[in-house]
Amino acid sequence: MHVPDGFINAPVSAVAGVVAAGAVAVSLRGARREQGGTSRASEAERGGERTAPLAGLVAAFIFAVQMLNFPVAAGTSGHLLGGALAAILVGPYTGVLCVSVVLLMQGILFADGGLTALGVNISIMAVVTTVVAYAVFRGLVKVLPRKRRSVTVSAFVAALVSVPAAAAAFTFVYAIGGTTDVPLGSVLTAMVGVHTLIGIGEAAITAATVGAVIAVRPDLVHGARGMTAPLKLRVNGELVDAPAAGPTPVPVAARSPRKLILAGLGTSLLLAGVVSFYASADPDGLEKVAADKGIDAKAEDHAAADSPLADYGVQGLTDARLSGGLAGVIGVGVTVVAGTGIFWAVRRRRVEATSPSSVPENA
C-alpha cells in the first residue's frame, strides 16, 4: 500500500508530513517508557528493557516480509503492513517507529513509496495500522481468557482489522487531496474489499509470528505481559488469590534474547535474500485499484528512481535472482542497523533521564 508521488496533492502531503512528524515525536517519548531503563523499574518495565534490542530486528523482519507479495485475487497481490505485528511484539509507540524506519529505508534506497508521500505513508501504514490494531488487541485480551493462546487469537483479529482500516484511511486522504476526479464510493469499496483479503494474509503472518515468539520467549512479547492468571485457592467456599511464590533464580544466559535475535535475523535474511524471488509479481492492492479506477493518472516518477537499489535490485547485476536477493540482504542489514541505532538512542536517553546522577540534589 505504498502511496507513490503524484497520488496526493502537495498541500495535503505537507499536512500529512506534519502529522507523521508529530506521531513520530510522540512515539519517541512513548518508546522510552515502553523500553524502561532503570534498576528500580517494575516487572513490565524490565520486560521492555529486555525487548529493546528486539526493536531493530522487528523493523528488519517487517522489511523482509514486505518483500513477499502473496496472491489474494485474480491479478492482485498483497504484502504485510506490519503495524499490528510490531505493536504486539514491542509496544505501540515502538511499533510506529519500527514501521516508520522501514518506510524511510524503502523510500530512500529502494524507490518504494514516494518521497513527497512519505508523510502519507507513515500516517497510514505506521500510525493507523498500529493504533487500530493495538486498540483491537487490547480490547480482546481483556475479555478473552488470560492465556497465551488468547494473545495469538487477538493478534490475528487485530491484524485482520488493521489492513482495511488503513485502506479506508487512504480513501479518506484521497478524498481530501486526490489529484484525479474519481468516484470515491467505488474507490472505497474496492480498497476495503481487496485489503480485507490482504488482511487475512496479514493476520496469518502476524499470528504465526507472535505465536512462535510466545512459544519460546513469552517474556519478550509486549502484548503478553501480565497474561498469566494468578493461582486461585478456595477458602471458606470463596476463590482467593494464592500467595505469590518466591522468585525462582534464572540464569542470565537464559534471559538473554540473543538466540531469538540471531534466529530472527537469520530468518529475515533468508526471506529477503532467497524466498523473495518467488513472491507474486502481480500489483498489490493499491496499485490494482489505482489502475482500475484511474487514481494513478497523475502518478510521478520516483525521485530516487536512479538509486542503485531501486525496485529491489542491485544496479549492474543481470542475474535477477542474485540482484533481488542481494538487494534484500542489503535492505535487511541497513534496516536492522538503522532501527537498532534509533532504539538504542531512545533507550539511552531513558536511562540518562532516570539515572540518580540526573536528579537534582535538592529534589
C-alpha positions as CSV (number, residue, x, y, z in Angstrom):
1,M,0.0,0.0,0.0
2,H,3.0,2.3,-0.6
3,V,1.5,5.6,-2.0
4,P,3.7,6.9,-4.8
5,D,4.3,10.6,-5.7
6,G,1.5,12.3,-7.6
7,F,-1.4,10.5,-6.0
8,I,-1.9,13.2,-3.3
9,N,-1.5,16.9,-3.9
10,A,1.2,19.0,-2.3
11,P,-0.8,20.8,0.4
12,V,-2.3,17.5,1.8
13,S,1.0,15.8,1.5
14,A,2.6,18.6,3.6
15,V,-0.1,18.3,6.2
16,A,0.3,14.5,6.3
17,G,4.1,15.1,6.8
18,V,3.4,17.3,9.8
19,V,1.0,14.7,11.2
20,A,3.6,12.0,10.7
21,A,6.4,14.0,12.3
22,G,4.1,14.7,15.3
23,A,3.3,11.0,15.6
24,V,7.0,10.0,15.4
25,A,7.8,12.6,18.1
26,V,5.1,11.3,20.4
27,S,6.2,7.7,19.6
28,L,9.8,8.5,20.6
29,R,8.6,9.7,24.0
30,G,6.3,6.7,24.4
31,A,9.0,4.2,23.3
32,R,11.2,5.4,26.1
33,R,8.6,4.4,28.6
34,E,8.0,1.1,26.8
35,Q,11.6,0.2,26.9
36,G,12.1,1.1,30.6
37,G,15.6,1.6,31.7
38,T,16.1,1.8,35.5
39,S,17.2,-0.7,38.1
40,R,14.1,0.2,40.1
41,A,11.8,-0.5,37.1
42,S,8.6,-2.5,37.5
43,E,8.5,-6.0,36.1
44,A,6.7,-4.6,33.0
45,E,9.4,-2.1,32.5
46,R,12.1,-4.7,32.9
47,G,10.3,-6.7,30.2
48,G,10.6,-3.6,28.0
49,E,14.3,-3.4,28.8
50,R,14.8,-6.9,27.5
51,T,12.8,-6.2,24.3
52,A,14.8,-3.0,23.5
53,P,17.3,-4.9,21.3
54,L,14.5,-6.6,19.5
55,A,13.0,-3.4,18.1
56,G,15.6,-3.2,15.3
57,L,15.1,-6.8,14.5
58,V,11.3,-6.3,14.3
59,A,11.9,-3.5,11.8
60,A,14.2,-5.7,9.7
61,F,11.7,-8.6,9.8
62,I,8.9,-6.4,8.6
63,F,11.1,-5.1,5.8
64,A,11.9,-8.7,4.7
65,V,8.3,-9.9,4.9
66,Q,7.1,-6.9,2.9
67,M,9.1,-8.2,0.0
68,L,6.9,-11.3,-0.1
69,N,3.9,-10.4,-2.0
70,F,1.3,-13.1,-1.9
71,P,-1.6,-13.6,-4.3
72,V,-5.1,-12.6,-3.0
73,A,-7.3,-12.4,-6.1
74,A,-7.0,-12.7,-9.8
75,G,-4.2,-10.4,-10.8
76,T,-3.8,-8.8,-7.4
77,S,-1.3,-9.4,-4.6
78,G,-0.7,-8.2,-1.1
79,H,2.0,-7.9,1.5
80,L,2.4,-7.4,5.2
81,L,1.9,-3.9,6.5
82,G,3.4,-4.8,9.9
83,G,1.7,-2.3,12.3
84,A,-0.1,-5.0,14.3
85,L,2.9,-7.3,14.5
86,A,5.2,-4.5,15.7
87,A,2.7,-3.1,18.2
88,I,2.1,-6.5,19.8
89,L,5.8,-7.6,19.9
90,V,7.4,-4.4,21.1
91,G,4.6,-2.0,22.0
92,P,2.5,0.5,20.0
93,Y,4.9,3.5,20.3
94,T,7.9,1.5,19.4
95,G,5.8,-0.2,16.7
96,V,5.1,3.1,15.0
97,L,8.8,3.8,14.9
98,C,9.6,0.3,13.5
99,V,7.3,0.7,10.6
100,S,8.4,4.3,10.0
101,V,12.0,3.1,9.8
102,V,11.0,0.5,7.2
103,L,9.1,3.1,5.1
104,L,12.0,5.5,5.3
105,M,14.5,2.9,4.1
106,Q,12.2,1.7,1.4
107,G,11.6,5.3,0.1
108,I,15.2,6.5,0.1
109,L,17.0,3.3,-1.0
110,F,14.5,1.3,-3.0
111,A,12.3,3.9,-4.6
112,D,9.2,2.2,-3.0
113,G,6.7,4.8,-1.8
114,G,7.0,8.4,-2.9
115,L,9.3,10.8,-1.0
116,T,6.7,13.5,-1.1
117,A,4.2,10.9,0.0
118,L,6.4,9.7,2.9
119,G,4.2,11.5,5.5
120,V,1.1,10.0,3.9
121,N,2.6,6.5,4.1
122,I,3.8,6.9,7.7
123,S,0.4,8.2,8.7
124,I,-1.5,5.4,7.1
125,M,0.9,2.4,7.2
126,A,2.6,3.1,10.5
127,V,0.2,5.1,12.6
128,V,-3.3,4.0,11.5
129,T,-2.4,0.3,11.4
130,T,-0.6,0.4,14.8
131,V,-3.2,2.4,16.6
132,V,-6.2,0.4,15.3
133,A,-4.5,-3.0,15.7
134,Y,-3.4,-2.3,19.3
135,A,-6.8,-0.9,20.3
136,V,-8.5,-4.0,19.0
137,F,-5.8,-6.3,20.5
138,R,-6.1,-4.7,24.0
139,G,-9.9,-4.9,23.9
140,L,-9.8,-8.6,23.0
141,V,-7.2,-9.7,25.6
142,K,-9.3,-8.0,28.3
143,V,-12.4,-10.1,27.6
144,L,-10.7,-13.4,26.5
145,P,-9.3,-16.0,29.0
146,R,-5.9,-14.9,30.4
147,K,-4.0,-17.5,28.3
148,R,-1.2,-17.2,25.8
149,R,-3.5,-18.6,23.1
150,S,-5.7,-15.6,23.6
151,V,-2.8,-13.4,22.6
152,T,-2.4,-15.2,19.3
153,V,-6.1,-15.1,18.6
154,S,-6.2,-11.4,19.5
155,A,-3.2,-10.7,17.3
156,F,-5.0,-12.4,14.3
157,V,-8.1,-10.4,14.7
158,A,-6.2,-7.1,15.3
159,A,-4.1,-7.6,12.2
160,L,-7.1,-8.5,10.1
161,V,-8.9,-5.3,11.1
162,S,-5.9,-3.0,10.7
163,V,-5.4,-3.5,7.0
164,P,-8.9,-2.5,5.7
165,A,-8.7,0.3,8.3
166,A,-5.6,1.6,6.5
167,A,-7.4,1.2,3.2
168,A,-10.2,3.3,4.4
169,A,-7.8,5.9,5.8
170,F,-6.1,6.1,2.3
171,T,-9.5,6.7,0.7
172,F,-10.2,9.5,3.2
173,V,-6.9,11.2,2.4
174,Y,-7.5,10.8,-1.3
175,A,-11.0,12.3,-0.9
176,I,-9.3,15.4,0.5
177,G,-6.2,15.7,-1.6
178,G,-6.5,13.3,-4.6
179,T,-5.1,14.5,-7.9
180,T,-7.8,12.9,-10.1
181,D,-11.5,13.1,-10.1
182,V,-12.8,9.6,-9.5
183,P,-15.9,8.2,-7.8
184,L,-14.9,7.9,-4.2
185,G,-17.6,5.4,-3.3
186,S,-16.3,2.9,-5.8
187,V,-12.7,3.5,-4.6
188,L,-13.6,2.9,-1.0
189,T,-15.4,-0.3,-1.9
190,A,-12.6,-1.6,-4.0
191,M,-9.9,-0.6,-1.5
192,V,-11.6,-2.0,1.6
193,G,-12.7,-5.2,-0.3
194,V,-9.3,-6.2,-1.6
195,H,-7.5,-5.1,1.5
196,T,-9.8,-7.3,3.6
197,L,-8.5,-10.2,1.6
198,I,-4.9,-9.0,2.2
199,G,-5.8,-8.6,5.8
200,I,-6.3,-12.4,6.1
201,G,-2.7,-12.9,4.9
202,E,-1.5,-10.2,7.3
203,A,-3.4,-11.8,10.2
204,A,-2.0,-15.3,9.4
205,I,1.6,-13.9,9.3
206,T,1.1,-11.8,12.5
207,A,-0.5,-14.6,14.5
208,A,2.1,-17.2,13.4
209,T,5.0,-14.9,14.3
210,V,3.5,-13.8,17.6
211,G,2.7,-17.4,18.4
212,A,6.2,-18.5,17.6
213,V,7.8,-15.9,19.8
214,I,5.4,-16.6,22.7
215,A,6.2,-20.3,22.5
216,V,9.9,-19.7,23.2
217,R,10.1,-16.3,25.0
218,P,6.7,-15.0,26.2
219,D,8.5,-12.5,28.4
220,L,9.7,-10.7,25.3
221,V,6.2,-10.1,23.8
222,H,4.9,-6.8,24.9
223,G,1.3,-7.8,24.4
224,A,1.7,-10.9,26.5
225,R,2.8,-9.2,29.7
226,G,0.6,-9.9,32.7
227,M,-1.3,-12.7,30.8
228,T,-0.5,-15.4,33.5
229,A,-3.7,-15.8,35.6
230,P,-3.0,-15.9,39.3
231,L,-3.4,-19.2,41.1
232,K,-6.7,-19.4,42.9
233,L,-7.4,-21.2,46.2
234,R,-10.9,-22.0,47.7
235,V,-11.1,-20.7,51.2
236,N,-14.4,-21.0,53.1
237,G,-16.2,-21.5,49.8
238,E,-14.7,-18.5,48.1
239,L,-11.9,-18.2,45.5
240,V,-8.9,-16.1,46.6
241,D,-5.5,-15.4,45.0
242,A,-2.9,-17.8,46.3
243,P,0.2,-16.3,48.0
244,A,2.9,-15.4,45.5
245,A,5.7,-17.8,45.4
246,G,9.2,-16.6,45.8
247,P,11.1,-15.7,42.6
248,T,13.0,-18.6,41.0
249,P,16.5,-17.6,40.1
250,V,17.0,-17.7,36.3
251,P,20.5,-17.7,34.8
252,V,21.3,-14.5,32.9
253,A,22.1,-16.5,29.8
254,A,18.5,-17.9,29.9
255,R,17.1,-14.4,30.0
256,S,19.2,-13.1,27.1
257,P,17.3,-12.6,23.9
258,R,20.5,-13.3,21.9
259,K,19.3,-16.7,20.5
260,L,16.0,-15.2,19.4
261,I,17.7,-12.2,17.8
262,L,20.0,-14.4,15.8
263,A,17.2,-16.7,14.8
264,G,15.1,-13.8,13.7
265,L,17.9,-12.1,11.8
266,G,18.7,-15.4,10.0
267,T,15.0,-15.8,9.1
268,S,14.8,-12.2,7.8
269,L,17.9,-12.7,5.7
270,L,16.6,-15.9,4.3
271,L,13.2,-14.4,3.5
272,A,14.6,-11.3,1.8
273,G,17.6,-12.9,0.2
274,V,16.0,-16.2,-1.1
275,V,12.3,-16.5,-0.6
276,S,11.5,-13.1,-2.0
277,F,12.5,-14.3,-5.5
278,Y,9.3,-16.4,-5.5
279,A,7.0,-13.6,-4.4
280,S,4.0,-12.8,-6.6
281,A,4.7,-10.3,-9.4
282,D,1.1,-9.1,-9.5
283,P,0.4,-5.5,-8.5
284,D,-0.6,-5.0,-4.9
285,G,-4.0,-3.9,-3.7
286,L,-3.4,-0.2,-4.0
287,E,-1.7,-0.5,-7.4
288,K,-4.5,-2.6,-8.8
289,V,-7.3,-0.3,-7.6
290,A,-5.3,2.7,-8.8
291,A,-5.0,1.3,-12.3
292,D,-8.7,0.1,-12.4
293,K,-10.1,3.4,-11.1
294,G,-7.7,5.9,-12.7
295,I,-6.1,7.1,-9.4
296,D,-2.7,6.7,-11.0
297,A,-3.4,9.1,-13.9
298,K,-1.0,11.7,-12.4
299,A,1.5,9.4,-10.8
300,E,5.0,10.8,-10.9
301,D,8.4,9.1,-11.3
302,H,10.1,8.4,-8.0
303,A,12.9,10.9,-7.1
304,A,15.1,8.0,-6.2
305,A,14.4,6.0,-9.4
306,D,18.1,6.1,-10.2
307,S,19.1,4.6,-6.9
308,P,21.5,1.6,-7.1
309,L,18.9,-0.4,-5.3
310,A,15.7,0.9,-7.0
311,D,12.9,-1.7,-7.4
312,Y,14.7,-4.1,-5.0
313,G,17.5,-4.9,-7.4
314,V,21.2,-4.2,-7.5
315,Q,22.1,-2.0,-10.4
316,G,24.6,-3.7,-12.8
317,L,23.7,-7.3,-11.9
318,T,22.0,-9.0,-14.7
319,D,21.1,-12.2,-12.8
320,A,17.6,-11.4,-11.4
321,R,17.8,-13.9,-8.6
322,L,21.2,-12.6,-7.4
323,S,20.2,-9.0,-7.9
324,G,17.0,-9.2,-5.9
325,G,18.5,-11.4,-3.2
326,L,21.4,-9.2,-2.7
327,A,19.2,-6.1,-2.5
328,G,17.0,-7.9,0.1
329,V,20.0,-8.8,2.2
330,I,21.3,-5.2,2.0
331,G,17.9,-3.9,2.9
332,V,17.6,-6.1,6.0
333,G,21.1,-5.1,7.1
334,V,20.6,-1.4,6.6
335,T,17.2,-1.5,8.4
336,V,18.4,-3.5,11.4
337,V,21.4,-1.2,11.8
338,A,19.3,2.0,11.4
339,G,16.5,0.6,13.6
340,T,18.8,-0.6,16.3
341,G,20.7,2.7,16.4
342,I,17.5,4.6,16.9
343,F,16.1,2.3,19.6
344,W,19.4,2.2,21.5
345,A,19.5,6.0,21.4
346,V,15.9,6.1,22.7
347,R,16.8,3.7,25.5
348,R,20.0,5.5,26.4
349,R,18.1,8.8,26.8
350,R,15.6,7.0,29.0
351,V,18.5,5.7,31.2
352,E,20.1,9.1,31.4
353,A,16.8,10.8,32.3
354,T,16.1,8.4,35.1
355,S,19.7,7.8,36.5
356,P,20.4,9.0,40.0
357,S,23.0,11.5,38.7
358,S,20.3,13.2,36.6
359,V,18.2,14.0,39.7
360,P,19.0,17.4,41.4
361,E,20.4,17.1,44.9
362,N,17.5,19.2,46.4
363,A,14.8,17.1,44.7
